[in-house]
Amino acid sequence: MASTPPGQRRLDILQALAEMLEQPKGDKITTAALARKLGFSEAALYRHFASKAQMFEGLIEFIESSVFGLINQIAERHDDGLTQARDIVGMLLHFASQNPGMTRVLIGEALVNEDDRLQLRMNQFYDRVELALKQALRVAATEGHGREEEVAPRAAMLASFVIGRWHRYAKSGFKNNPTQDAPLHIALLLA
């Protein structure tokens, strides 16, 4: 029988956790339920993660590396600041629609009653997203699209729009797709 490659069990645990987060009811996830889903003991979970908080940190690391990797690609691909801002907002909405379980982490719902440092880390994530939007809008302002004093409020508005769409998606049981009519909404926000 082939052995499991190093790190694969860890990835399996994170994938199972993400799948459990996709359940619309959003019940609290226990390590016992996670172990049951994977077909092994809770002790086996703790051989790979010291705590449930570490499991959520693994999901947050996936979110951060995915989202900020894509933001960097957008910035490299487009010189135009408005296009960068538009594509960043669209990508954030698309990421949520493709990863419903991660959306519950993005909005903090899955982190309720977990270690406070997890929500702090998500708050830092929001700040970094807003910073990326500010950078794109600053480029747009130098290109004559908007004024420098509008950059920070517009970036905050765009970030709030994204977070609101994520909330609506999660709270609808993943029925209200955050990408629905997104190009029109984004165009109105960037007008």
LINPEKA-V826443 format. One record per residue. N is the residue number from 1. NEAR is the number of other C-alpha atoms within 8 Angstrom. Layout:
n=N near=NEAR
n=N near=NEAR
//
This chain:
n=1 near=2
n=2 near=3
n=3 near=4
n=4 near=6
n=5 near=6
n=6 near=5
n=7 near=6
n=8 near=8
n=9 near=10
n=10 near=9
n=11 near=8
n=12 near=8
n=13 near=12
n=14 near=11
n=15 near=8
n=16 near=11
n=17 near=9
n=18 near=11
n=19 near=9
n=20 near=10
n=21 near=14
n=22 near=10
n=23 near=10
n=24 near=9
n=25 near=5
n=26 near=8
n=27 near=5
n=28 near=5
n=29 near=8
n=30 near=6
n=31 near=9
n=32 near=8
n=33 near=8
n=34 near=13
n=35 near=13
n=36 near=9
n=37 near=8
n=38 near=8
n=39 near=6
n=40 near=9
n=41 near=9
n=42 near=9
n=43 near=6
n=44 near=9
n=45 near=12
n=46 near=9
n=47 near=7
n=48 near=8
n=49 near=10
n=50 near=7
n=51 near=7
n=52 near=8
n=53 near=9
n=54 near=9
n=55 near=11
n=56 near=10
n=57 near=9
n=58 near=9
n=59 near=12
n=60 near=10
n=61 near=8
n=62 near=8
n=63 near=9
n=64 near=10
n=65 near=8
n=66 near=8
n=67 near=10
n=68 near=8
n=69 near=9
n=70 near=9
n=71 near=10
n=72 near=8
n=73 near=8
n=74 near=11
n=75 near=10
n=76 near=7
n=77 near=6
n=78 near=9
n=79 near=8
n=80 near=9
n=81 near=14
n=82 near=12
n=83 near=9
n=84 near=13
n=85 near=11
n=86 near=11
n=87 near=9
n=88 near=11
n=89 near=12
n=90 near=12
n=91 near=9
n=92 near=10
n=93 near=13
n=94 near=10
n=95 near=9
n=96 near=12
n=97 near=11
n=98 near=6
n=99 near=8
n=100 near=12
n=101 near=12
n=102 near=13
n=103 near=12
n=104 near=12
n=105 near=12
n=106 near=9
n=107 near=10
n=108 near=10
n=109 near=8
n=110 near=10
n=111 near=11
n=112 near=6
n=113 near=4
n=114 near=7
n=115 near=8
n=116 near=6
n=117 near=6
n=118 near=12
n=119 near=10
n=120 near=8
n=121 near=8
n=122 near=11
n=123 near=8
n=124 near=8
n=125 near=9
n=126 near=9
n=127 near=8
n=128 near=8
n=129 near=9
n=130 near=12
n=131 near=9
n=132 near=9
n=133 near=13
n=134 near=12
n=135 near=8
n=136 near=13
n=137 near=13
n=138 near=11
n=139 near=11
n=140 near=13
n=141 near=13
n=142 near=7
n=143 near=8
n=144 near=7
n=145 near=8
n=146 near=8
n=147 near=8
n=148 near=7
n=149 near=6
n=150 near=8
n=151 near=13
n=152 near=8
n=153 near=8
n=154 near=9
n=155 near=13
n=156 near=9
n=157 near=8
n=158 near=12
n=159 near=13
n=160 near=8
n=161 near=8
n=162 near=11
n=163 near=9
n=164 near=8
n=165 near=10
n=166 near=14
n=167 near=9
n=168 near=10
n=169 near=13
n=170 near=12
n=171 near=7
n=172 near=9
n=173 near=10
n=174 near=10
n=175 near=6
n=176 near=9
n=177 near=8
n=178 near=13
n=179 near=9
n=180 near=6
n=181 near=6
n=182 near=9
n=183 near=7
n=184 near=7
n=185 near=8
n=186 near=11
n=187 near=9
n=188 near=7
n=189 near=7
n=190 near=7
n=191 near=4
//
